[in-house]
Amino acid sequence: MASSFLSIKQGVTEAIEFSKGKPDKAVVHEFGPLDVKKVRAKVGMSQNEFASAFGISVSTLRHWERGDRTPQGPALVLLNVVAKEPETVLRALAS
């Protein structure tokens, strides 16, 4: 319990420091542009299969693949994880 508290306290402290413009103590994850079509091809799924597996509408997936739109927020994070560890994500979602 004490270990959990210290971890949460550290996270809150880092968030406060970051919000004050002191990012040196915070771990910041930034994700750059992503080729969604390449990610889908790596997984070996059709657009319909990929969209269904990851909770994305087929329409949104098509827009991303054409470059009309770019994934943002949680979708961008998910796609980056899928790009790096597709088997792990699929296994986790299958449970």
N, C-alpha and C positions, 0 to 999 in steps of 0.2 A: 504494500500500500504506500509506504514512504517513497519507494522508487518511482511509482506512478505519479505521485504528487510532485516530486522533484522534476520529473520530465515535463509535466504540464506547466509547472512554474517557469522552467527554462524557456519553453515555447512562448509563453505569455510575455516574459521579459524581452525575448528577441523581437516579438511583434511590436511591443511598445517602443523599443529602441529604433526599429525600422521605421515606424510611423513618425518618429522625431527626426528622421533624416540621417540616422546612423546605421547604415546597412551592414557594416563590417561584422557585426555579431550575428546577423541573421543568415540563414541558408535560403537563397532565392533560386528557384527553378524557373528558367526561362526556356520557352520552346520556340524554335524558329519555324520557317515555312516547312511544309510537309507535302510530299507527293502522295496524295491519298490513293490514286490509282495504283501506284507502285506498291503501297502497303497492302492493298486488296489483292494484287497479283501475287505478292509474296505468300499470303495466306492461302491462295489458291481457291478463292470463292468467286461466284458470280456476284453481280451487284445485289440481286435479291437476297442471296445467302448472307452476304456480308452485312447488309442493312439489318436483316432479321437477327443475326447473331449478336450484333452490338447495339441494338435498339436505336437505329438511325432510320429515318424515312428514306426510301429509295430516291425520292426527289431531291432531298438534301444531299445525299451521296453523289448523285449525278452533277449537281451544281458544284460540289467540291472538286470532283474529278475534271470538270470542264474549266475550272478556275473562275467561275462566275462569283463564287463565294469562298471564304476560307473558314475552316473550323475555328471556333473560339472556345475559351474556357474549358469546362470539363471534357467536351468532345475532343479538343486538341490534346489534352492530357491523355485521354483514353487512346487516341490514335497513335501517339508517341509510344505508349506502353505496348500497344499491339505491334508497332513497327519493330520494337526491340525484343519482345517476348511473346509472340503470337500464341505459342502452344500453352504457355502459362495462363494467359488471359482466357483462352478457350476452355481450358481445364477448370479454371475458377468459375466461369459462367455456367459450366455444365453441372456443377454441384448443386 
